[in-house]
Amino acid sequence: MTQYSESVAGVCYHCGLPIAPETDYRSVLGGAERRFCCFGCQSVSGAIHDAGLEGYYQRTPEGALLAPPPEPSKDVEIYDFDEVQQEFTTCSGDVRDIHLLVEGIHCAACVWLIERGLQRIPGVLSANVNLAAKRLHLRWDNSRSKLSDLIRALARIGYAAVPYDPESAEGVIKKTNRAMLFRLFFAGFAMMNMMWISIALYSGANQDEFREFFHWMGLVLATPTLLYSGYPFYRGAIGGLRGGRLTMDMPIAIGLSVTYLYSLYVTVTGSKTGEVYFDTVTNLTFVILIGRYLEGMFRHQAVSATKRLMELQPRVAIVMRDGQEQMMPIRGVKLGDHVLIKPGHKVPVDGVVLEGHSAVDESMLSGESVPVSKAAGAQVSAGTVNATGALLVEVRSLLQDTTLSKIIRLVEEAQSSKAPIQRLADTIVPWFVLVTLICATLTFFIWNQQDFEVALMAATSVLIITCPCALGMATPMSIAVASGLGAKHGILVKNGLVLETLSKVTHFVFDKTGTLTEGKMSVAQLHVAAGSDEQEVLRHAAAVERYSEHSVAKAIVAEAEARQSGYRDIAVDGFHATAGLGVEANVAGQRVLLGSAEWLTRCGIALDAVLQAQAHELEAQAMSCVHVAQEGKHVAILALADKLRGDALQLVNELRAEGIAMTLLSGDRRPVAEAIARQLGGMEVIAEVLPQDKDQVIQKLQQGGAVVAMVGDGINDAPALIRADVGIALGSGTDVSVESADIVLMHNELDKVRQATQLSRRTLRTIKQNIGLSFVYNAIMVPLAMMAKVSPLVAAITMPISSLVVIGNAARIRTLFKNQ
C-alpha cells in the first residue's frame, strides 16, 4: 500500500516526488497531516478523499511514482455549447456519448479511480476507460450534468481530458514515440560506453587494481539506464500487478532486476570471484526497446486504414452566402447551407445536389472503383471526391452525423472488439507468464548446482525469450487489419466476433426483393375486370400509393407518372397501411384497397375468377401481382417485374459448390418466390412470411443446429438480421441497417457477401497461424534457453523478431483483395 505520509519524510503524499525545502503545502486527510510537493497534488488528493475514493492509494504499489497531475484543460465551458459538441458527441436528446482523450492515465488503478469517480456524479450513465488508448468512453445525461463539470471532476482527481479527435490522438502518439526514442538513445549511449568498459575488463583489467574502478563505472552507467530507459517495463509490470494480472513486462522486469542486483552486490562487496553484468543490463534494455519501437511502428502502419478514413474529412468548405463564395472551417457550416464543391475537391458534408452534374469517386466509402454520376437530386457523402464538374449541395448532415463518421466509429469499435478466440488468448497469457517464471526458477536452481553465473544468465535468458508479446498480439492485430481492409472495400464489420462467426456459417438465408433482385420494380402488365376503366384504376391506385414508401408503391406511382394519369389532382383521405399486406384509402368518395389476394379476401372482397387465373400465370413468370378493389369489388391486377441482380447467380453457385445450405425467405407470393429460386438453380423457399415473422424462421434453423447468416436490405428485415448469427445488410449506411446488421455492405453488390466470407476465413486462419507461430517459437527457444544454449542478448534479439513476424503475418491480410 502506498501512503506517502509523514513517515516517508520529504516526499509528496500523492505523487511521491521529493518536496522542495521551501515548499509548504499541507492538509489533514484521513485523520493525519499530509505534505505535498505542489498545490496540484494537494488539490487532487483532497478531491480524492472528499469523494471517498482514498482506496485509490491502496491500489498503487509501494514506492510507485504517480507523477504530479497534468495541467487541466482551460476554458472547458466551450465544450458545453451544442455547436461545439456536435463535432464530438453522439446525441439522443439529452443523453450524449463522447470519447475523451485522457492525459495522466498510468495503470489499472487510474482506470479504477476514473470509472468509479465519474459514476458517482449525477447524470453519468456509464464511464469506461481504455487503458491502452488512454481513452474514456463517457455516456451522460446533459440535463443533469454539463460536460465541463465532468472534465473538471476528472481534473480534480488528477487527469486532464479533452474531446478525442484524430489530430489530438496523433499528437499523443507522436509524443509517446518521441519519449520512446529518448529512452532508446539514452540506452544506446550507455551501451556504447559500456562496451569500452567491457573491453577493458576482458583485456586484463579484471585481474588488476582497476577491477573495482571499472565495476563502479559500469554501475554509474547501468543505473540510470535501468531507471530511465527501462521504466516502461517496470511501469507495465507494476500496472499489471495492481490489476491482479501477470503482464508481458513482468519477465523482462525480473530479468533486468536480477542481473542488475547481482552485479550491484559484486560491486558493493568488492567480491574477487563474482562477475558483473552491467553490460548485459544496458544491452538488453537497448535491444528490447528497439523491438518495442519497431513493433509500435509496424502496428501503426498495419492498422492505418482508420487513419486514412479520418483524413478524408475536409477541414474547410466553400459556402455560398449572398451570392458570394466564403471559405470557412467545417465547424462553421450549418445544416441547410449551400456548399460549392469544385472539381477535384473532397465533398465536406452529406447533402443533396441542387445544381450541377459531375462524376464522384466513392471508392473509399463503397469500395466501388467506378465514379458515380451525380446530378440534381442525388445524394453525396462527406469524404468522397468530386471528379469532373462543379456541384452546389444543400447540407443535410455534418461532422459526427455523416456517413463517413458512422463508418469510422464502426471500424474503431470493430478494431477494439474481441473475438472469442482472443478471449482465450487473454486467458492464456497470465498463465503463460506464470509458467515462464516457474521455468526460469527451475533453470536457475538446476544450473546453480554447477555454476551460479551460468544459472543467472540461463534464467535471465528464459525470462527474456518467453515474453508472450506475440501471443498477446496474435488476434487483435488480425482483427484490426481485417476491419480496416473491409472498410476500404465497402464492407463494414461491427465487431471481431462476427468475423469469427461468419467463417463458420452453414446456412445462408436471402431476402428476395432488393437482395437477390435489384429491388427496382416496374409495372409490367395491367389487367382490369370487365366493365372497369384501366386509366381510372391506375389513377386511383397511384393516388393511394403515393403515401407509401414501399418499392411496390413507387413502381405504381412511376407508371402513373409515365402515363400522365393526373393522379395528383385526386383528393385522398383515410390512408392506412397494413405491414406486409396492403394499403387502403378513400379516393374521390370510393374506398380503394391495394394488396395481396388473401388480404382482399380477408377484407370481405370476392375475387374475380378471370383476374385470379391471370394472376397465377403471371406469378409463375416471377411477377408479383397487386390486386386492386374499389367499392368492395375486385377490379384489377397490377403485375410488377423485378430483375435478378447480375451477381446473384454467381454467388449462389459458389455457396452451393462449398456445400452451404440456402433459403430464399420472402413475404411475396410463393409462386413468385419459387420462380426466382428456379432462375438461381433452386433452393429452399419460404414465402408469404410477414416481416415480423421472419426472425422465427431464422430461430428454427438455429434450433436445428445451423449457423445462420441472413442477407437482407436492412429495413423490413431488421428482426431477422438481429436474430441471425451474422446479419448482413445491403444498404447505403442507413441508420436501420447499421443498427440491425453485424456487417453492412456500403454498395449494393452481392459479390461483397463473398468477399466478406473470404475476409472472415482469412482472418481466422491468420489468427490461428499467429497463435501457432508464437507457440512454435517458444517450443524451440525455451528449451534452448533452459539448456544455457542461448545468451540473454540473443534472447533479447529473437524475442521482438517473433512479435514482428506476427505483425507481418497479420498485415498480409491486406493483400487479400489485391487482384479482385
BELJO-V96851 format. One record per residue. RES is the residue in one small letter. PSI is psi in degrees with one decimal (999 if undefined). NEAR is the number of other ideal C-beta (glycine too) atoms within 12 Angstrom. Layout:
RES;PSI;NEAR, RES;PSI;NEAR
//
This chain:
m;131.4;17, t;113.5;29, q;99.9;27, y;65.6;34, s;-172.8;27, e;-14.6;21, s;-24.8;14, v;89.1;21, a;136.7;12, g;10.4;19, v;153.4;28, c;135.4;37, y;-34.6;40, h;-55.7;43, c;-13.9;35, g;2.4;29, l;155.8;26, p;146.3;19, i;126.1;28, a;144.7;15, p;-36.8;9, e;-4.1;7, t;139.8;19, d;73.9;15, y;120.8;27, r;148.7;22, s;152.2;28, v;111.2;16, l;136.1;31, g;29.2;23, g;7.6;10, a;153.5;17, e;131.4;17, r;148.6;33, r;149.8;34, f;158.2;36, c;-21.1;33, c;170.5;26, f;-32.8;19, g;-48.4;30, c;-39.5;37, q;-43.4;32, s;-45.0;25, v;-45.3;43, s;-39.5;42, g;-41.6;28, a;-38.6;31, i;-44.5;41, h;-41.0;27, d;-32.8;19, a;0.2;25, g;24.0;16, l;28.3;32, e;-12.5;29, g;-18.5;20, y;-42.0;36, y;-23.8;33, q;-13.1;18, r;4.9;29, t;136.5;36, p;160.2;27, e;124.1;17, g;0.7;17, a;139.7;32, l;124.4;26, l;-17.8;42, a;144.5;27, p;155.4;30, p;145.5;38, p;163.6;29, e;123.4;16, p;156.0;28, s;144.0;27, k;158.1;14, d;43.9;14, v;-12.5;25, e;-25.6;16, i;-24.3;21, y;-6.8;31, d;-17.9;24, f;133.8;19, d;-35.9;17, e;-37.3;19, v;-41.3;24, q;-24.8;27, q;-31.0;27, e;-25.2;32, f;-22.5;35, t;158.1;36, t;124.8;26, c;140.9;23, s;80.0;14, g;-128.4;11, d;-13.8;20, v;121.3;21, r;157.2;35, d;130.0;31, i;151.1;38, h;125.4;35, l;138.4;43, l;118.8;36, v;122.1;45, e;137.2;32, g;-3.2;35, i;125.6;36, h;-38.1;38, c;-173.1;37, a;-28.8;29, a;-36.4;38, c;-40.8;38, v;-45.6;32, w;-46.4;30, l;-46.5;43, i;-47.5;46, e;-45.1;30, r;-35.3;26, g;-42.2;39, l;-36.9;39, q;-14.2;26, r;-10.7;22, i;130.8;29, p;136.3;17, g;-17.8;25, v;118.2;33, l;-35.6;24, s;150.3;20, a;115.2;35, n;127.5;25, v;131.1;36, n;105.4;27, l;-42.8;28, a;-43.0;24, a;-5.5;27, k;42.0;33, r;141.4;32, l;121.4;42, h;112.2;34, l;134.0;43, r;124.1;28, w;163.6;37, d;110.4;24, n;-20.1;31, s;-16.5;13, r;-30.4;17, s;136.8;28, k;153.4;27, l;-36.8;41, s;-36.0;27, d;-38.6;25, l;-38.5;42, i;-37.3;38, r;-37.6;28, a;-38.2;39, l;-41.6;42, a;-36.8;31, r;-28.2;32, i;11.9;46, g;18.8;42, y;134.9;44, a;130.8;31, a;141.7;43, v;153.4;37, p;136.9;37, y;132.2;33, d;158.1;27, p;-35.4;27, e;-44.4;19, s;-37.1;25, a;-39.2;29, e;-37.4;20, g;-40.1;18, v;-41.5;27, i;-43.5;25, k;-39.8;16, k;-42.0;18, t;-43.3;24, n;-38.0;23, r;-43.0;16, a;-39.5;23, m;-39.3;28, l;-40.6;21, f;-45.8;20, r;-37.6;32, l;-45.2;32, f;-39.1;22, f;-43.8;28, a;-37.7;40, g;-41.1;25, f;-45.5;21, a;-39.5;37, m;-41.3;34, m;-41.8;20, n;-34.6;26, m;-28.1;38, m;-39.0;22, w;-37.4;19, i;-42.0;33, s;-41.2;30, i;-42.3;16, a;-44.2;23, l;-42.7;28, y;-17.2;17, s;-1.3;14, g;-17.5;13, a;-18.3;21, n;-13.4;25, q;-5.7;14, d;-163.7;14, e;-11.9;11, f;-2.5;17, r;-51.7;27, e;-35.7;23, f;-47.0;19, f;-31.7;34, h;-44.1;35, w;-35.6;22, m;-41.0;26, g;-40.8;41, l;-42.3;31, v;-36.7;21, l;-40.1;39, a;-31.9;43, t;-54.5;26, p;-29.8;24, t;-44.4;39, l;-42.8;42, l;-38.5;24, y;-57.6;27, s;-32.8;39, g;1.7;39, y;-41.6;31, p;-34.5;34, f;-42.6;40, y;-39.6;32, r;-41.1;34, g;-41.4;33, a;-44.8;33, i;-40.0;33, g;-39.6;35, g;-41.4;29, l;-38.1;27, r;-36.1;32, g;6.3;24, g;26.1;15, r;148.8;26, l;117.7;32, t;176.5;37, m;-21.9;40, d;-15.5;36, m;-50.7;34, p;-38.3;48, i;-46.6;49, a;-42.1;38, i;-44.2;34, g;-46.6;47, l;-42.7;44, s;-45.7;30, v;-44.5;36, t;-43.3;45, y;-45.1;36, l;-37.6;25, y;-43.6;31, s;-37.8;39, l;-42.5;26, y;-45.8;22, v;-40.5;30, t;-47.7;29, v;-39.9;16, t;-14.2;15, g;31.2;16, s;137.0;19, k;-12.7;13, t;-32.0;14, g;159.5;22, e;154.4;29, v;150.6;40, y;39.1;39, f;-33.2;40, d;-35.8;38, t;-39.9;40, v;-48.9;46, t;-40.3;45, n;-44.8;39, l;-45.2;50, t;-45.2;49, f;-48.4;38, v;-42.0;34, i;-36.4;48, l;-38.3;40, i;-44.6;30, g;-43.4;36, r;-41.2;38, y;-44.6;31, l;-39.2;27, e;-48.8;34, g;-41.8;31, m;-48.0;24, f;-35.8;27, r;-41.0;31, h;-40.9;26, q;-37.9;23, a;-30.5;35, v;32.5;38, s;-3.3;27, a;-40.7;35, t;-40.9;35, k;-41.3;26, r;-36.7;25, l;-42.3;34, m;-34.8;30, e;-12.3;19, l;-26.0;32, q;112.4;37, p;150.4;31, r;-18.5;22, v;163.5;22, a;154.0;35, i;110.5;32, v;136.2;33, m;116.2;26, r;127.0;19, d;36.8;8, g;4.3;10, q;146.1;12, e;127.4;19, q;119.1;19, m;123.1;21, m;156.4;22, p;149.5;19, i;-27.5;32, r;-23.2;26, g;-8.4;25, v;141.6;38, k;160.0;23, l;137.1;21, g;-14.6;19, d;155.0;27, h;122.3;31, v;132.2;46, l;128.1;37, i;111.0;41, k;160.7;25, p;135.3;21, g;-11.5;17, h;153.3;30, k;145.6;34, v;123.2;48, p;-15.1;41, v;168.6;46, d;134.7;35, g;-173.0;38, v;134.6;27, v;126.1;34, l;-42.3;27, e;154.4;22, g;167.8;28, h;134.8;22, s;168.6;32, a;131.1;25, v;129.9;39, d;109.7;30, e;21.8;36, s;-36.4;26, m;-19.2;36, l;-39.8;44, s;-15.0;35, g;-4.1;31, e;117.8;26, s;-22.2;18, v;126.4;15, p;146.5;20, v;132.5;29, s;134.1;22, k;130.3;34, a;-174.7;22, a;131.9;19, g;-15.3;17, a;153.1;28, q;141.5;31, v;154.3;45, s;146.2;42, a;140.6;45, g;-19.8;39, t;165.1;40, v;124.2;30, n;119.0;38, a;-47.1;27, t;-67.0;22, g;168.9;24, a;143.2;24, l;137.6;42, l;120.6;31, v;135.8;44, e;129.5;29, v;126.0;35, r;-30.5;26, s;147.1;34, l;149.4;34, l;-112.8;39, q;-16.1;33, d;-2.1;26, t;161.7;37, t;-38.1;43, l;-44.8;41, s;-38.9;35, k;-39.8;35, i;-45.1;45, i;-43.2;38, r;-41.8;34, l;-42.9;35, v;-42.3;41, e;-43.1;34, e;-39.6;31, a;-40.7;40, q;-25.9;42, s;-2.0;28, s;169.0;28, k;129.8;26, a;158.6;38, p;-37.8;23, i;-27.7;31, q;-37.0;35, r;-35.2;17, l;-43.9;20, a;-40.6;35, d;-34.3;24, t;-35.2;17, i;-37.3;24, v;-49.5;35, p;-38.8;25, w;-35.8;18, f;-44.2;33, v;-40.4;35, l;-43.3;20, v;-38.5;23, t;-46.3;41, l;-39.1;28, i;-43.9;22, c;-42.6;29, a;-40.5;38, t;-44.9;24, l;-42.9;21, t;-43.9;36, f;-48.4;34, f;-35.9;18, i;-47.2;20, w;-24.9;27, n;-21.7;19, q;-19.2;12, q;-49.0;14, d;125.4;17, f;-44.1;23, e;-34.7;27, v;-41.4;24, a;-41.1;27, l;-47.5;36, m;-38.7;38, a;-43.5;40, a;-39.8;40, t;-40.4;47, s;-41.3;45, v;-43.4;45, l;-41.6;46, i;-42.7;49, i;-22.7;47, t;14.1;47, c;121.4;49, p;35.4;40, c;-44.3;45, a;-42.4;42, l;-41.9;40, g;-31.1;36, m;-8.6;44, a;-46.6;41, t;-50.9;42, p;-34.8;40, m;-41.5;46, s;-42.7;49, i;-42.9;45, a;-43.9;46, v;-43.3;47, a;-41.1;52, s;-42.9;47, g;-41.1;41, l;-42.0;45, g;-45.3;48, a;-38.1;49, k;-30.7;37, h;20.2;37, g;20.2;36, i;104.9;49, l;114.9;51, v;126.7;50, k;-25.8;40, n;165.7;32, g;-29.2;38, l;-39.3;30, v;-42.2;43, l;-39.4;48, e;-40.8;37, t;-40.1;33, l;-32.3;44, s;-14.0;33, k;7.2;25, v;135.6;38, t;-11.0;25, h;121.4;32, f;132.5;45, v;126.1;47, f;133.6;46, d;155.1;48, k;-69.0;46, t;122.9;42, g;-8.9;37, t;-68.8;46, l;-28.0;46, t;168.2;39, e;-19.0;26, g;8.3;31, k;83.7;20, m;151.0;34, s;150.2;27, v;115.2;39, a;-37.5;23, q;151.2;26, l;121.1;38, h;131.9;31, v;155.3;29, a;161.5;28, a;131.7;15, g;-7.5;15, s;148.2;26, d;122.8;18, e;-44.3;26, q;-40.6;20, e;-40.6;28, v;-44.9;40, l;-40.0;42, r;-46.4;35, h;-41.4;43, a;-44.1;51, a;-35.5;43, a;-35.9;37, v;-46.3;44, e;-16.3;44, r;-15.0;30, y;0.4;28, s;150.7;29, e;-0.5;15, h;150.3;34, s;-31.8;30, v;-43.2;43, a;-41.5;31, k;-36.2;26, a;-42.1;36, i;-42.5;44, v;-40.8;33, a;-39.2;25, e;-41.7;33, a;-37.9;33, e;-44.2;21, a;-34.2;16, r;1.1;21, q;54.7;14, s;-15.9;29, g;30.9;16, y;-24.2;32, r;-16.8;16, d;-5.0;16, i;133.4;26, a;134.6;17, v;135.5;29, d;167.0;18, g;33.6;18, f;136.8;24, h;134.2;22, a;135.0;23, t;113.6;23, a;127.1;21, g;-1.8;27, l;-51.3;29, g;-175.0;37, v;159.4;41, e;154.8;36, a;165.2;33, n;123.2;22, v;116.1;35, a;43.0;20, g;0.7;15, q;144.4;28, r;118.9;28, v;132.1;46, l;139.6;41, l;126.4;49, g;-158.1;41, s;162.5;35, a;-39.1;35, e;-38.1;23, w;-41.1;30, l;-41.1;37, t;-42.3;20, r;-27.8;18, c;6.2;27, g;19.2;14, i;128.8;30, a;129.7;18, l;140.7;31, d;128.7;28, a;-40.0;14, v;-45.6;20, l;-37.3;35, q;-44.5;23, a;-41.0;17, q;-36.8;28, a;-41.4;36, h;-40.0;23, e;-41.6;21, l;-39.1;30, e;-32.4;33, a;-16.7;22, q;19.6;25, a;25.8;35, m;136.7;36, s;136.8;45, c;131.3;43, v;122.3;51, h;139.0;48, v;135.5;51, a;139.1;42, q;131.2;36, e;42.4;18, g;12.6;17, k;135.9;27, h;112.4;39, v;-20.9;37, a;164.5;41, i;139.5;44, l;118.8;43, a;122.5;35, l;134.5;41, a;147.9;28, d;133.3;35, k;147.3;22, l;145.5;31, r;148.3;34, g;-31.0;15, d;7.5;25, a;-45.9;39, l;-39.9;25, q;-43.6;21, l;-46.6;37, v;-41.9;35, n;-40.8;19, e;-41.2;24, l;-39.1;30, r;-39.4;19, a;-27.5;13, e;0.8;20, g;19.2;12, i;131.1;29, a;150.6;24, m;146.7;37, t;136.6;39, l;117.1;43, l;118.4;47, s;150.2;44, g;-3.7;38, d;172.4;42, r;146.2;37, r;-45.3;26, p;-37.8;26, v;-47.3;39, a;-40.0;36, e;-34.4;26, a;-39.5;32, i;-43.5;42, a;-39.2;32, r;-40.1;20, q;-23.8;25, l;9.6;35, g;4.5;21, g;135.0;18, m;166.9;32, e;140.4;23, v;127.4;30, i;108.3;30, a;173.2;31, e;41.0;28, v;129.6;31, l;151.5;26, p;-40.5;30, q;-12.2;19, d;-6.7;24, k;-35.4;40, d;-26.9;29, q;-33.2;19, v;-44.3;38, i;-42.5;36, q;-40.7;21, k;-40.2;22, l;-41.2;31, q;-39.9;25, q;-23.8;12, g;3.0;15, g;2.9;13, a;145.4;27, v;113.0;26, v;133.2;40, a;126.8;43, m;128.2;46, v;116.8;51, g;-176.9;51, d;3.0;40, g;-1.9;38, i;-70.9;31, n;-10.8;37, d;9.0;43, a;-48.2;29, p;-40.8;31, a;-36.8;46, l;-37.9;42, i;-40.1;26, r;-34.7;31, a;155.9;41, d;-37.1;33, v;119.7;43, g;124.4;46, i;118.0;49, a;130.1;45, l;122.7;46, g;-176.8;40, s;36.6;34, g;27.3;40, t;158.2;24, d;-42.4;21, v;-45.7;23, s;-38.9;37, v;-40.0;31, e;-36.5;22, s;-37.7;33, a;157.6;45, d;-29.7;43, i;130.8;48, v;125.6;47, l;111.9;45, m;-28.4;42, h;137.2;32, n;67.3;36, e;124.8;33, l;-22.4;37, d;-24.0;29, k;-25.7;36, v;-43.3;45, r;-43.5;34, q;-38.8;33, a;-40.3;49, t;-43.1;37, q;-44.0;29, l;-41.9;44, s;-42.3;43, r;-41.7;26, r;-38.8;32, t;-47.7;47, l;-39.0;34, r;-41.0;25, t;-40.3;42, i;-46.4;40, k;-39.4;26, q;-44.4;26, n;-43.4;41, i;-41.0;34, g;-42.5;21, l;-43.5;31, s;-37.2;39, f;-39.9;24, v;-43.3;18, y;-47.2;33, n;-34.9;34, a;-29.7;17, i;-47.1;20, m;-34.4;32, v;-48.3;37, p;-38.7;20, l;-41.8;23, a;-41.2;40, m;-25.6;35, m;5.8;19, a;31.2;28, k;-6.7;21, v;127.9;30, s;160.0;28, p;-34.4;40, l;-42.9;29, v;-39.1;24, a;-42.4;44, a;-27.2;41, i;-41.5;26, t;-30.9;32, m;-53.2;46, p;-26.6;35, i;-39.1;29, s;-37.6;40, s;-41.1;38, l;-34.3;33, v;-42.7;30, v;-44.3;41, i;-43.9;39, g;-38.5;29, n;-40.0;34, a;-38.4;44, a;-22.8;30, r;-19.0;24, i;-28.9;39, r;-18.1;33, t;0.2;17, l;-45.7;31, f;20.9;24, k;-38.0;11, n;19.5;5, q;999;16
//
